[in-house]
Amino acid sequence: MKRPFVTISIGAGALLFGLLIVPQACTNLDETPVSQITPTHFFHTEEEVLAGLAGVYAQLRSTAPEGGIYDVNEVSTDEIVVPTRGSDWYDNGQWIDLHNQTWTPTSAAASNFFNGAWNSAYTGVARANLFLSSIENAVIPNKAIYVAEGRALRAFYYYILLDLFGGVPIVTNTEIGLHPRSTRRELFNFIESELIAARDSGLQATWNAANNGRLTKYAADAILANMYINAGVFTKDAAGGTGINASGYNSCSGVAVTGGDACAAAIAAADRVLNSGNYRLADSFPQNFRADNYKSPENIFVVKFIPADGLGMGITMAALHYCQYAPLTPWNGFATLAQTYNAFDATDKRRNAILIGPQRDVLTGALATVRVSGACPPYTPSVALVFTDTIRDIRSASEGEGPRIYKWPADPAHVQQNSGNDFAWSRLGEIYLIKAEALNEQTPGSGAALTLLNNLRARTDPVNTPLAGPITRDMILRERLFELFAESKRRQDLIRFGQYAGRTDAASGLAGGKVGRPDYYVLMPIPQTQINANPLLAQNSGY
């Protein structure tokens, strides 16, 4: 949807609005706004630089719930399933194609989700390249900070592409042309070097409240820590042989990165965050996700949202039932699997992010109903809305089948479907988990690793009782599920642990659900539309 030009006056401490909306642009994240910035025109003042940088930040919203990148990372795993419910959610079969991993380079999932993810990430790259080209010859205060932010943001958009597709063309200028793919290792090295350079040349250690959401040097370290723990996957172009192990653990141990071994590098990056003094675990787990989560002391790298038209988080609409968010009518789509819900201990407070059983309106607390003749009737026990733990058939689910994701609660101040909850790509809880996993790779059964997991559980309001050792890889994967459920990490985790392509929905009793798939599904196909546009692109192995 096109939006009118928005005039923004941005001072040194007021980039927040710019983190959310691009001047003279649109808020439809599938469109690339026409920019007035060119490398030879703009950027004569610091205010103009900040306005240009805002466009690079704004593209982050396409990576958060519930954009296409998020859908790929979650719906293709055991954390989210989107069954067809009557006439809703079939959408040419794209959701089932994505969840069941039946995609091809031209199927519904590739045409919608993978092509959208490719375009969203490369739009971020293009905006960053334009910004960096435009600032190159500018003479302005704090230039090193802005350049570092632009480089780090560009590196993150390339990180998205690395994770999903492997090696892709590396473009760092504004020239239009066709480029061949890099190897995955070449792209990994590029992203790593850019993040290190940005961290060491200009990214700030902290920002004040008015600049909440801007990248810091510890955000760069958090992304690096994630890359290093995934180095056994992220440096390999395909499954099989000496490549990715699709049915076994892919260790960071023995993978060379800048400064040495990837496991040691992951620990070092995690320690820089942990020892910075800038972060601590939130007192309670829900503090990280509610509408005022911008105040969470755990946030390291976040995508900003506000309750305003086109600028809010809307995942509640995708998950909630039609009759439990008055006066809105949610879409009743996203659910989780019985095997995933049942993996949580019944006493684990983190399981409260999943709705099951009799339901109420999430804001008023009134008892909710199923629809009758397409409308929400007054409550009586005979029409009570009850979410079950199972979904019988992925192609024919009833309105109340399946537990629902409710990790980011509806904002009481929401504007239509737009809530003000921020989305954290990196928070301190994950840093604990990354360090624990790397320590366990160095010393299997590490006591220090077990202590980290138990410290994560022992918030001021503990989420669960301590784990008994010795620690194992399986214990770490389970704890990552409990802590990071629905936070766009599950696809990475299952691939790293060798449980992505071979995973099935059998334990959930889901008819028509996922069965084991070939090993090469650990990478997405390059969408055929992209290959048609650029014949220099080679398809991923197996497709």
C-alpha positions in Angstrom: 0.0 0.0 0.0 1.4 3.4 -1.0 1.7 5.9 1.8 2.3 9.7 1.5 5.6 11.3 2.0 6.4 11.7 5.7 8.7 14.5 6.7 11.0 13.6 9.6 13.2 15.8 11.6 15.8 13.5 13.2 18.3 14.7 15.7 21.2 12.9 17.1 19.0 11.2 19.7 15.8 10.6 17.8 16.1 7.8 15.3 13.3 5.7 16.9 10.6 6.8 14.4 13.1 6.3 11.6 13.7 2.7 12.7 10.1 2.0 11.9 9.2 4.0 8.7 11.0 5.1 5.6 10.5 8.6 4.4 8.4 8.9 1.1 8.0 5.1 1.1 5.5 2.5 1.7 4.9 0.1 4.6 4.1 -2.8 2.4 7.3 -4.9 3.0 6.9 -6.7 -0.3 7.5 -3.5 -2.2 10.8 -1.7 -2.6 10.3 2.0 -2.0 11.5 4.5 -4.6 14.4 6.4 -2.9 15.4 10.0 -3.5 18.9 9.1 -2.2 21.7 8.7 -4.8 25.4 8.4 -4.2 25.9 12.0 -5.6 22.8 13.7 -4.1 21.9 13.8 -0.4 23.8 13.5 2.9 25.0 17.0 3.5 23.9 17.0 7.1 23.8 14.5 10.0 20.0 14.7 10.0 20.0 13.6 6.4 22.3 10.7 7.1 20.0 9.6 9.9 17.0 9.7 7.7 18.9 7.6 5.1 20.0 5.1 7.7 16.4 4.8 8.8 15.5 3.1 5.5 18.0 0.4 6.1 16.7 -0.3 9.6 13.1 -0.3 8.5 13.7 -3.3 6.3 14.3 -5.3 9.4 10.6 -5.5 9.9 10.4 -8.0 6.9 12.5 -10.4 8.9 10.3 -10.5 12.0 6.9 -12.2 12.8 5.0 -12.8 10.8 6.9 -12.0 7.6 8.0 -14.5 5.0 11.5 -15.1 6.5 9.9 -15.8 9.9 7.4 -18.2 8.2 10.3 -20.2 6.5 12.2 -20.5 9.8 9.2 -21.6 11.8 6.5 -23.2 9.6 9.0 -25.6 8.0 9.7 -27.1 11.5 7.8 -28.7 14.4 7.1 -25.4 16.1 4.4 -24.1 13.7 1.9 -25.8 11.5 -0.8 -24.0 9.4 -3.6 -26.5 8.7 -6.4 -25.8 6.2 -9.5 -24.9 8.2 -12.5 -25.0 5.9 -12.0 -22.4 3.2 -9.2 -20.7 5.2 -5.5 -21.1 5.0 -5.2 -23.4 1.9 -3.7 -20.5 -0.2 -2.8 -22.7 -3.1 -1.2 -25.3 -0.8 1.7 -23.0 0.1 1.5 -23.6 3.9 1.3 -27.4 3.6 4.1 -27.3 1.0 6.3 -25.3 3.5 5.5 -27.4 6.6 5.8 -30.8 4.9 9.0 -29.8 3.0 7.6 -30.9 -0.3 8.8 -27.8 -2.1 10.6 -27.5 -5.5 12.1 -24.4 -7.1 8.7 -23.7 -8.7 6.3 -24.9 -6.1 3.9 -22.7 -4.0 6.4 -22.4 -1.0 9.2 -21.4 -3.3 7.1 -18.9 -5.3 5.8 -17.2 -2.2 8.1 -17.8 0.9 11.5 -18.4 -0.6 11.2 -15.8 -3.3 9.8 -13.3 -0.8 12.7 -14.1 1.6 15.3 -13.6 -1.2 13.8 -10.3 -2.2 13.3 -9.0 1.4 17.0 -9.7 2.3 18.4 -8.3 -0.9 16.2 -5.2 -0.5 18.0 -4.7 2.8 21.4 -5.3 1.1 20.4 -2.8 -1.7 19.3 -0.1 0.8 22.6 -0.6 2.8 24.7 -0.4 -0.3 23.0 2.8 -1.4 23.4 4.3 2.1 27.1 3.4 2.3 27.7 4.8 -1.2 25.9 8.0 -0.4 27.8 8.6 2.8 31.2 7.7 1.4 32.2 11.3 0.5 30.1 13.1 3.1 31.8 15.3 5.7 29.6 15.0 8.8 30.1 14.4 12.5 29.9 10.8 13.8 30.5 9.4 10.3 32.3 6.3 11.6 29.3 5.3 13.7 26.9 5.5 10.7 29.2 3.6 8.4 29.5 0.9 11.0 25.8 0.6 11.4 25.3 0.4 7.6 27.9 -2.3 7.3 26.5 -4.3 10.2 22.9 -4.1 8.8 24.1 -5.2 5.4 26.0 -8.1 7.0 22.8 -9.2 8.8 20.8 -9.2 5.6 23.5 -11.4 4.0 23.3 -13.6 7.1 19.7 -14.3 6.3 20.6 -15.3 2.8 23.5 -17.4 4.1 21.2 -19.3 6.4 18.5 -20.0 4.0 20.2 -20.5 0.6 23.9 -20.9 1.2 26.3 -18.9 -1.0 24.7 -16.1 -2.9 26.1 -13.2 -5.0 28.0 -10.7 -2.9 27.3 -7.1 -4.0 28.7 -4.1 -2.2 28.0 -1.3 -4.6 25.0 0.3 -6.4 25.9 -0.9 -9.9 23.3 -2.9 -11.7 24.4 -6.2 -13.1 24.3 -10.0 -12.9 26.6 -11.8 -10.6 27.4 -15.4 -9.9 27.0 -17.1 -6.5 29.8 -17.1 -4.0 30.5 -20.2 -2.1 28.9 -20.5 1.3 32.3 -20.2 3.0 33.1 -17.1 1.0 29.9 -15.5 2.1 30.4 -16.6 5.7 33.9 -15.0 5.7 32.5 -11.8 4.2 29.8 -11.5 6.8 32.2 -12.3 9.6 34.8 -9.7 8.5 32.1 -7.0 8.0 30.7 -7.6 11.5 34.1 -7.5 13.1 35.0 -4.4 11.2 31.8 -2.7 12.2 32.1 -3.7 15.8 35.7 -2.4 16.0 35.4 0.8 13.9 32.3 2.6 15.0 29.4 0.6 16.6 28.6 2.0 20.1 28.6 0.0 23.3 25.2 1.3 24.3 22.5 3.8 23.1 20.3 5.9 25.2 16.5 5.3 25.4 15.8 7.7 22.5 17.9 5.5 20.3 16.6 2.1 21.5 16.9 -0.4 18.6 20.1 0.9 17.0 22.8 -1.7 16.6 25.7 -1.9 19.1 29.0 -3.7 19.1 27.4 -6.4 21.2 24.7 -6.9 18.7 27.5 -7.7 16.2 29.0 -10.1 18.7 25.6 -11.8 19.2 25.3 -12.4 15.5 28.9 -13.6 15.4 28.3 -16.0 18.3 25.3 -17.4 16.4 27.4 -17.8 13.2 30.2 -19.6 15.1 27.9 -22.1 16.8 26.4 -22.8 13.3 29.8 -22.9 11.6 29.6 -26.6 11.0 26.6 -25.9 8.7 27.2 -22.3 7.6 30.5 -23.1 5.9 29.3 -26.0 3.8 27.5 -25.8 0.4 25.5 -29.1 0.5 24.5 -32.1 2.5 26.4 -35.4 2.3 30.1 -36.4 2.2 32.2 -33.8 3.9 29.3 -31.4 3.7 26.4 -30.9 6.1 25.4 -34.0 8.1 21.6 -34.1 7.7 21.1 -36.8 10.3 23.8 -36.1 12.9 25.2 -33.2 14.9 27.3 -30.6 13.0 29.8 -29.4 15.5 31.6 -26.0 15.6 34.7 -27.9 16.8 37.4 -28.0 14.2 35.9 -25.4 11.9 38.4 -22.6 11.3 37.2 -19.0 11.6 38.9 -15.7 12.3 41.0 -16.1 15.4 40.9 -19.9 15.5 38.4 -22.6 16.2 34.6 -21.8 15.8 33.7 -23.2 19.2 36.3 -21.0 21.0 35.2 -18.1 18.9 31.5 -18.6 19.9 32.5 -18.6 23.6 34.7 -15.5 23.1 31.9 -13.6 21.4 29.4 -14.8 24.0 31.7 -13.7 26.8 32.1 -10.2 25.3 28.3 -9.8 25.6 28.1 -11.5 29.0 31.0 -9.5 30.5 29.9 -6.1 29.0 27.7 -5.3 32.0 25.0 -4.0 29.7 22.7 -6.9 29.9 21.0 -9.2 32.4 18.3 -11.8 32.4 14.8 -10.3 32.7 13.3 -11.0 36.1 10.4 -12.9 34.5 10.3 -14.7 31.2 7.2 -12.9 29.8 9.0 -9.5 30.2 10.9 -10.3 27.0 7.8 -10.4 24.9 4.9 -8.2 26.2 4.1 -4.8 24.7 6.6 -3.0 26.9 9.4 -5.4 26.1 11.6 -2.5 24.8 12.5 -2.2 28.5 13.7 -5.8 28.8 17.4 -5.8 30.0 17.9 -8.9 27.9 17.5 -7.3 24.5 20.6 -7.2 22.4 19.4 -6.9 18.8 15.7 -6.0 18.2 13.3 -5.1 15.5 11.2 -2.2 16.5 7.4 -2.1 16.3 4.8 0.4 17.6 1.0 0.3 17.8 0.4 2.3 14.7 -1.0 1.6 11.2 1.4 -0.6 9.3 4.1 -0.4 12.0 3.1 -3.0 14.5 3.7 -6.7 15.1 0.7 -8.7 14.0 1.4 -12.4 14.8 -1.5 -12.5 17.2 -3.8 -12.2 14.2 -2.2 -15.2 12.5 -2.6 -17.5 15.6 -5.7 -16.4 17.6 -9.2 -17.7 16.9 -11.7 -15.5 15.1 -13.6 -14.9 18.4 -11.0 -14.2 21.0 -9.6 -10.7 20.2 -12.6 -8.4 20.0 -13.4 -6.3 18.2 -10.9 -7.7 15.7 -11.4 -10.9 13.8 -8.1 -12.8 13.9 -7.3 -15.4 11.2 -7.1 -18.6 13.2 -4.1 -20.1 11.5 -0.8 -20.7 13.2 -0.7 -23.6 15.7 1.9 -25.9 17.1 2.2 -29.7 17.1 1.2 -31.9 20.0 4.7 -33.4 20.1 6.1 -29.9 20.6 3.7 -28.8 23.2 4.1 -32.1 25.1 7.9 -31.8 25.1 7.6 -29.0 27.7 7.4 -30.0 31.4 4.0 -29.3 32.7 5.5 -27.0 35.3 7.7 -25.1 32.9 6.4 -21.5 32.9 7.7 -21.0 29.4 4.9 -23.3 28.2 2.5 -20.6 29.0 3.4 -19.0 25.7 1.2 -21.7 24.2 -2.6 -21.5 24.5 -4.5 -24.8 25.0 -7.9 -25.8 26.6 -10.9 -23.5 27.2 -10.2 -20.0 25.8 -11.0 -16.5 26.7 -10.8 -13.2 24.9 -7.1 -12.2 25.3 -7.9 -8.6 26.3 -11.3 -8.7 28.1 -11.1 -12.1 29.7 -14.6 -13.0 28.5 -15.1 -16.7 27.7 -14.6 -17.3 24.0 -16.8 -19.3 21.6 -16.4 -21.0 18.2 -18.3 -19.4 15.3 -21.9 -20.2 14.5 -23.0 -19.4 11.0 -19.8 -17.4 10.5 -20.3 -15.2 13.6 -19.2 -15.2 17.2 -22.3 -15.9 19.4 -22.9 -15.1 23.0 -21.2 -17.6 25.3 -22.8 -20.8 26.3 -21.0 -24.0 27.3 -22.3 -25.7 24.0 -20.3 -23.3 21.9 -17.2 -22.9 24.1 -13.9 -22.4 22.3 -11.5 -25.2 23.4 -8.0 -25.6 21.8 -7.0 -29.2 21.6 -3.5 -30.6 21.8 -3.9 -32.5 18.5 -4.8 -31.7 14.9 -6.3 -34.7 13.2 -5.7 -33.8 9.5 -3.5 -31.0 8.1 -5.9 -30.6 5.2 -9.1 -30.5 7.2 -8.8 -29.0 10.7 -11.6 -27.7 12.8 -11.6 -24.2 14.3 -10.4 -25.3 17.7 -7.8 -27.9 16.8 -4.2 -27.2 17.8 -2.4 -25.3 20.5 -1.8 -21.6 19.6 1.4 -19.5 19.8 0.9 -16.5 22.1 4.4 -15.6 23.0 3.9 -11.9 22.1 0.7 -11.0 23.9 -1.7 -8.5 22.3 -0.9 -4.9 23.1 -3.8 -3.3 25.0 -2.9 -0.1 23.1 -3.0 -1.9 19.7 -4.2 -0.1 16.6 -6.2 -2.6 14.6 -3.8 -5.6 14.3 -0.7 -3.5 15.1 0.9 -4.2 18.5 3.9 -2.5 20.0 5.9 -5.6 21.0 9.4 -5.6 19.7 11.0 -8.7 18.2 14.4 -9.7 19.5 16.7 -11.4 17.0 19.3 -11.7 19.8 18.7 -11.7 23.5 20.7 -12.7 26.5 18.9 -16.1 26.9 20.3 -17.3 23.6 23.8 -16.2 24.5 23.7 -18.4 27.6 22.6 -21.3 25.3 25.3 -20.7 22.7 28.1 -20.6 25.2 26.8 -23.7 26.9 26.6 -25.6 23.6 30.2 -24.5 22.6 31.6 -25.5 26.0 29.9 -28.9 25.8 31.6 -29.4 22.4 35.0 -28.6 23.9 34.3 -30.8 26.9 31.4 -33.2 26.6 29.4 -33.2 29.8 30.8 -29.8 30.8 29.8 -28.7 34.3 30.1 -25.1 33.3 27.7 -25.7 30.4 25.1 -27.2 32.8 25.5 -24.3 35.1 24.7 -21.9 32.3 21.5 -23.7 31.5 20.4 -23.8 35.1 21.3 -20.1 35.5 19.0 -19.4 32.6 16.2 -21.3 34.3 16.8 -19.5 37.6 15.5 -16.0 36.9 14.2 -14.0 39.7 11.0 -15.7 38.8 12.4 -19.2 37.9 10.9 -20.9 34.9 11.6 -24.4 36.0 13.6 -26.5 38.4 17.3 -27.1 37.8 18.5 -29.8 35.3 20.4 -32.7 36.6 23.6 -33.5 34.8 25.6 -34.6 33.0 24.7 -32.2 30.2 24.2 -33.7 26.7 23.6 -32.4 23.2 20.0 -33.6 23.4 19.5 -31.6 26.6 20.8 -28.5 25.0 18.5 -28.9 22.0 15.5 -29.4 24.3 16.4 -26.3 26.3 16.7 -24.3 23.2 13.2 -25.4 22.2 11.8 -24.4 25.6 13.6 -21.0 25.8 13.5 -19.9 22.1 10.2 -21.4 21.0 8.7 -19.5 18.0 11.7 -17.0 18.0 12.9 -18.0 14.5 15.7 -20.3 15.7 14.2 -23.7 15.3 15.1 -24.4 11.7 18.8 -23.6 12.4 18.8 -25.7 15.5 17.2 -28.8 13.8 19.6 -28.6 10.9 22.7 -28.2 13.2 21.5 -31.2 15.3 20.7 -33.3 12.2 17.0 -33.4 12.8 15.4 -31.2 10.1 14.9 -33.1 6.9 14.3 -36.4 8.6 11.8 -35.1 11.2 8.2 -36.4 11.0 4.8 -35.4 12.5 4.0 -39.0 13.4 4.1 -38.4 17.1 1.5 -35.7 16.8 -1.0 -38.0 15.0 -1.3 -35.4 12.2 -2.7 -37.1 9.1 -1.1 -35.7 5.9 1.7 -34.2 7.9 5.5 -34.2 7.4 7.4 -37.4 6.6 11.1 -37.8 6.2 12.6 -35.8 3.3 15.9 -36.0 1.4 19.0 -34.7 3.0 19.4 -31.8 0.5 16.4 -30.1 2.1 18.7 -28.6 4.7 19.1 -25.8 2.1 16.2 -24.0 0.4 16.2 -24.0 -3.4 17.1 -20.8 -5.2 13.6 -19.7 -6.5 13.3 -20.4 -10.2 12.1 -16.8 -10.7 15.6 -15.7 -9.5 17.4 -18.1 -11.8 15.3 -16.9 -14.7 16.3 -13.3 -13.9 19.9 -14.2 -13.4 21.2 -17.2 -15.4 24.5 -17.0 -13.6 22.9 -18.4 -10.5 23.5 -22.2 -10.0 20.7 -24.2 -8.3 21.4 -25.8 -4.9 22.3 -29.5 -5.1 19.4 -31.9 -5.4 16.8 -29.5 -6.7 
